[in-house]
Amino acid sequence: MRMTLTALALGAALFVAACSSEESTTNPTTNATKGTMSAKIDGADWTGTLVVQGLYTNDLLSIAGQDNNARQIQLRLIGIKTPGTYQFGGMTNPNTATVTVGINATDNYTASLVAGSGTVNVTVLTAQKAEGTFSFTGRNTAGATKQVSEGRFNVTF
């Protein structure tokens, strides 16, 4: 009985969502990207060509981009209410930046509380969009580093 009620509730939710008054003319394969993101990773150009997404809720700004080779850059800023310059790294700073260049554990390079450093300059921050620039040095679990420079993002929510 519980499974039947759950299935009915799920079906009703999907029906209501499908009957939305808004009609989308956007190609679903391009709908995943809500902006642009680019940078240099150790001097080599990188662009979020597969997907770029941003989220701003409860003073948390999260931006991520990925290219077609599974390389990613992620930025997470906690407690952000206004445009300004924010730091990555340092023992009193919860903000993090990560660059992923492969599928192994040592392919993740992070600037966070315990390793790495960097900055992000948020030039526009509204309920609908965020824009800015960033750079950071990420460190992996083996102690190696990656430089991310000349980073730019422009996302809508």
C-alpha positions as semicolon CSV with decimal commas, in nm:
position;residue;x (nm);y (nm);z (nm)
1;M;0,000;0,000;0,000
2;R;0,281;0,243;0,091
3;M;0,452;0,170;-0,241
4;T;0,127;0,240;-0,430
5;L;0,084;0,576;-0,254
6;T;0,444;0,669;-0,326
7;A;0,401;0,578;-0,693
8;L;0,080;0,782;-0,712
9;A;0,246;1,084;-0,549
10;L;0,541;1,062;-0,787
11;G;0,308;1,026;-1,086
12;A;0,106;1,330;-0,976
13;A;0,421;1,538;-0,933
14;L;0,544;1,442;-1,280
15;F;0,202;1,516;-1,430
16;V;0,190;1,863;-1,273
17;A;0,544;1,936;-1,392
18;A;0,463;1,816;-1,743
19;C;0,154;2,036;-1,758
20;S;0,344;2,355;-1,686
21;S;0,211;2,658;-1,872
22;E;0,561;2,744;-1,994
23;E;0,670;2,584;-2,317
24;S;1,039;2,543;-2,378
25;T;1,176;2,593;-2,727
26;T;1,533;2,540;-2,608
27;N;1,718;2,232;-2,723
28;P;1,743;2,009;-2,412
29;T;2,107;1,924;-2,483
30;T;2,208;2,290;-2,452
31;N;1,978;2,364;-2,159
32;A;2,234;2,232;-1,906
33;T;2,467;2,528;-1,964
34;K;2,365;2,847;-1,790
35;G;2,670;3,062;-1,858
36;T;3,038;3,065;-1,941
37;M;3,356;2,974;-1,755
38;S;3,717;2,982;-1,872
39;A;4,068;2,983;-1,724
40;K;4,425;2,873;-1,781
41;I;4,533;2,551;-1,608
42;D;4,912;2,554;-1,573
43;G;4,918;2,802;-1,863
44;A;4,696;2,599;-2,099
45;D;4,360;2,739;-2,209
46;W;4,051;2,572;-2,063
47;T;3,682;2,642;-2,129
48;G;3,373;2,485;-1,975
49;T;3,242;2,357;-2,308
50;L;3,024;2,069;-2,186
51;V;2,842;2,235;-1,898
52;V;2,858;2,546;-1,680
53;Q;2,620;2,581;-1,386
54;G;2,577;2,820;-1,099
55;L;2,371;2,822;-0,781
56;Y;2,316;3,105;-0,535
57;T;2,104;3,027;-0,231
58;N;2,124;3,104;0,141
59;D;2,443;3,309;0,087
60;L;2,616;3,012;-0,082
61;L;2,754;3,072;-0,432
62;S;2,859;2,760;-0,620
63;I;2,987;2,766;-0,978
64;A;3,115;2,472;-1,179
65;G;3,223;2,406;-1,535
66;Q;3,336;2,098;-1,723
67;D;3,491;2,044;-2,064
68;N;3,449;1,746;-2,297
69;N;3,758;1,577;-2,146
70;A;3,611;1,562;-1,791
71;R;3,833;1,848;-1,670
72;Q;3,641;2,060;-1,419
73;I;3,671;2,376;-1,217
74;Q;3,449;2,430;-0,913
75;L;3,421;2,738;-0,693
76;R;3,226;2,745;-0,363
77;L;3,184;3,062;-0,159
78;I;3,007;3,046;0,177
79;G;2,846;3,346;0,344
80;I;2,864;3,570;0,038
81;K;2,605;3,850;0,033
82;T;2,761;4,117;-0,192
83;P;3,007;4,155;-0,477
84;G;3,369;4,175;-0,361
85;T;3,700;3,994;-0,337
86;Y;3,702;3,665;-0,146
87;Q;3,987;3,429;-0,055
88;F;4,038;3,055;-0,108
89;G;4,252;2,870;0,144
90;G;4,355;2,961;0,495
91;M;4,252;2,817;0,829
92;T;3,966;3,063;0,889
93;N;3,817;3,055;0,541
94;P;3,547;2,803;0,435
95;N;3,563;2,892;0,061
96;T;3,704;2,630;-0,175
97;A;3,822;2,606;-0,535
98;T;3,897;2,279;-0,710
99;V;4,040;2,187;-1,047
100;T;4,003;1,826;-1,165
101;V;4,220;1,715;-1,456
102;G;4,153;1,340;-1,468
103;I;3,975;1,049;-1,303
104;N;4,229;0,949;-1,037
105;A;4,219;1,074;-0,677
106;T;4,543;1,264;-0,730
107;D;4,388;1,448;-1,027
108;N;4,192;1,675;-0,789
109;Y;4,371;1,995;-0,683
110;T;4,202;2,204;-0,416
111;A;4,248;2,540;-0,248
112;S;4,066;2,502;0,084
113;L;4,107;2,524;0,461
114;V;4,415;2,301;0,466
115;A;4,596;2,356;0,136
116;G;4,626;2,591;-0,158
117;S;4,532;2,956;-0,191
118;G;4,368;3,202;-0,427
119;T;4,111;3,473;-0,479
120;V;3,784;3,532;-0,656
121;N;3,656;3,877;-0,743
122;V;3,277;3,867;-0,773
123;T;3,184;4,175;-0,976
124;V;2,811;4,105;-1,016
125;L;2,594;3,915;-0,769
126;T;2,214;3,919;-0,790
127;A;1,939;3,664;-0,740
128;Q;1,958;3,599;-1,116
129;K;2,330;3,602;-1,203
130;A;2,694;3,615;-1,094
131;E;3,003;3,734;-1,280
132;G;3,365;3,758;-1,182
133;T;3,727;3,651;-1,212
134;F;3,938;3,401;-1,017
135;S;4,279;3,247;-0,975
136;F;4,412;2,984;-0,737
137;T;4,681;2,730;-0,668
138;G;4,533;2,391;-0,586
139;R;4,716;2,110;-0,408
140;N;4,642;1,738;-0,442
141;T;4,678;1,460;-0,183
142;A;5,033;1,385;-0,303
143;G;5,139;1,748;-0,248
144;A;5,163;1,844;-0,617
145;T;5,011;2,175;-0,732
146;K;4,820;2,314;-1,029
147;Q;4,798;2,686;-1,113
148;V;4,463;2,817;-1,230
149;S;4,491;3,172;-1,366
150;E;4,295;3,424;-1,571
151;G;3,968;3,258;-1,466
152;R;3,635;3,415;-1,564
153;F;3,273;3,318;-1,504
154;N;2,935;3,454;-1,601
155;V;2,639;3,242;-1,486
156;T;2,264;3,277;-1,453
157;F;2,049;3,097;-1,198
